[in-house]
Amino acid sequence: MPVRVGTSGWQYRDWRGALYAPGVPQRLWLEEYARSFATVENNNAFYRLPTAETFASWRERTPDGFVMAVKASRYLTHLKRLHDPEEPVRRLLDHAAGLGDRLGPVLLQLPARFREDVDALDACLRCFPADVRVAVELRHPSWWEAQGPLRAVLERHGSALCWADRGSRPVTPLWRTAPWGYVRFHAGLARPAPRYGRQALASWAGRIAGTWPDEAEVYAFFNNDTGGAAVADAPAFARAVAALGRTVSRTPGGPAR
């Protein structure tokens, strides 16, 4: 299973000319995206949960082997703060089931001001079936003070601590809590902003290669969409991963290795 490299979303108007030819209508951008990338992180569900029919249409419009990660609704993570998670989790999974075999991990991104609450996280993760992968992006520093209980909860559920980068450096501990991994790139320091430089991408490729064996599945998504930065950085990162002899999914201008 490869390192799967993609972007956080695909519907960005300033990607016209960078990834999408000027004459391609927006309604066909997913098909165009899936010709270049083998995975995407769907952020739509965070703001407004799509219908099961919409998820099913995304399945029909993408090729075999394509994987779509889904960012959980902000209703669960930001409004409910993970409390009373049963109904929001069930609704998310009922809708996302339309993806069928295209469904990848679910991402729980918690608010930057959400202080450590390992018990609430544990209760939420218990609501997910064992065959659904869940990545957890924690942003308040108090979570790292609960290292022992936090790691135990993530490991018990087989959930991946999301490794996050901002400013071309890790902003989370680099703990391996599951047999698979999940990495998000928010903004680099290269120019034009928010691009990533070659050294930063090579460093991240080395961290992944040094943590997971080649048979492990690791998802890497570029969230620096402004100005098409993600479209340029994702293939550059894939090349850095391949240069270490690791298997990597297809990206624009570079076949899968």
Secondary structure, DSSP 8 states (H G I E B T S, - for coil): --EEEEEE-S--GGGBTTTB-TTS-GGGHHHHHHHH-SEEEE-HHHHS---HHHHHHHHHTS-TT-EEEEE--HIIIIISTTSS-HHHHHHHHHHHGGGGGGEEEEEEE--TT----HHHHHHHHTTS-TTS-EEEE--STHHHHTHHHHHHHHHHHT-EE-EEESSSSB-S-----SSSEEEEE---SSSSTT---HHHHHHHHHHHHHHS-TTS-EEEEE---GGGHHHHHHHHHHHHHHHTT--B--BTTB---
